[in-house]
Every structure is written in structure tokens, then in C-alpha cells.
Amino acid sequence: MIPDDMLPHLVDVEHPGTKLDRYENEVTDWTTSTHTGVQAWMQQNTGSEDTDQRNAQIGEWLMLCNPWDVDGNALTVHGSARVHWNDSTWEVIGPPGPAYEPAELHHYEIRLKTVEG
């Protein structure tokens, strides 16, 4: 467990809902998403610009958090989730990386990516 005073950032983890499209296939529906508050540590790992035919700012971040939300429920994060913090939105890159201590799950390390422009 990471001590609370080491997780100063309250982030919002958003999971998309699903719906059926006109062909009866299940597709992502962000209008029916669910939100979970999580105490975390947010840090930027890299930043770059894509100037090949566009003006894009690309950032990769790392989110460290305990394996539960602010209500004490087990935290579930998938690659389809989004993370919101300080008026910014990130996409989760792949599944969260669990970090274990000898006896149990200690925390999650979640890679995030944002692209603007």
C-alpha cells in the first residue's frame, strides 16, 4: 500500500459503457460511461511534438495508485479507460501494471497518453 500522503492527486477514472450498433455489434458508448475517484501520483514521463503535417503535443504519463478507489472498492482499470485530472484527459495504454510485495498486490502503475492538436 502506498501511504495516502504520497498520493496527492484526486483523479477520475472513466470506463465506457456499451451499446449495440445497427448491425447488433457491441460498441463503446461514452455517453453511458461510469466514473470512479482515485487518489494517485501523476508524473509526466515524456513529451514530444509531432510536426509531420500537424501540430500535435504528445505526452506520456505514469499514474501510481493503490488497488482501490476513494470508496474502498477494488479498482479495475482497462486499456479502454480514460483518466481525467486538472482539466486534462489521458487514454490508458494497455492494462495496468500490478506491483507486488512478497505477500500481496501493493499498487498499480498505469501508463497514460495524451495527444493534443
N, C-alpha and C positions, 0 to 999 in steps of 0.2 A: 504494500500500500504506500502511495505517495502521500506525505503529510499535507493537510489542507492548505497550510501557509505557503506551500510550494506550487499551488495550482490557483493563481490569482485571476485567471480569465474565465468568465462565465460565457460559454459558447452554446449555440443552438444547433443540435444535430437534427437534420430533416431527412426523413425517409419518404420516398414517393409512394403513393397509392397505386392501384392498378385499375384498369377498366378494359372492356372488350371493344376492339375496333369494329369496323363494319364487316370484317371477314371473320369475326368471332375469335380473333387472336388477343391474348392478354398483352396489354401495352402499359408503359409507365404513365401515370397521371399525377402531375404535380399539384393539381387543384384539390386533391384529396390527401395530401401528404400529412404526416404526423411529425411532431416536434418534441425533442427531449432536451432539457437543460443539462449541461455537463460542466463541471469545474475542470479546467485544463491549463496547461502551459503551452503557449503558442510561440513558435520561433520560425523565422524565415531561414531556409537553408540556401536557396539560390534565387537569383533574379536575372532576367535577361530581356533583351528586346529582339523581336522578330521584325527585321526591316526588309525582308524579301517580299515586296509587293504589298506590304501592310505595315501599320504602325502599332504593334502589339507589345504589351508589357506582360511578361510571363513570370510567375513566381511559384516556387515550390516551398512548402512549409511543412513543419512537423508539429503534430499535436500529441502531447503526452497527457494521459488521463488515467484515473483509476477505472476498474472494470464495472462501475456502476454510475447511475445518473444522480442528479441532485436529490431525487426522492428515495434513493437507496435501492432502486431496481437494477437488475443486471443490465449492463449496457450492451447493445447489439449495434454494430456498425458494419455496413456492407459497402462494396465498391460503388453501388448506385446512390449512396447517400451524399448529402451536401452538408457543409458546415458553415454557419453564419457567425460572424464576430466583428464588432466595430464597423458596421456598415459594409463589410466585405463578405463575399461568398466564395467558398472553395469547393471543388469536387474532390471526393475521396479517391485516392489512387490505389486500387486493389484492396484486398482485405487488410484489416488492422493487424499489426504485428504484436502478438502477445509476448510479454516479457515475464519470465517465471523466476521465482526464488525457489530454493530447494523444495519447499512444501506445497506451494500453490501459485496461482496466477498473481503476479504483482501489479502490472499495469499494462496499458496498451500504448503502442507507438503507431500513430496513424499518419500516413503521408497524404498531403493535400496539394492541390494545384489550382492556380487561378490564372486566367487569361483575360486581359482587358484590351480592347481595340481590335 
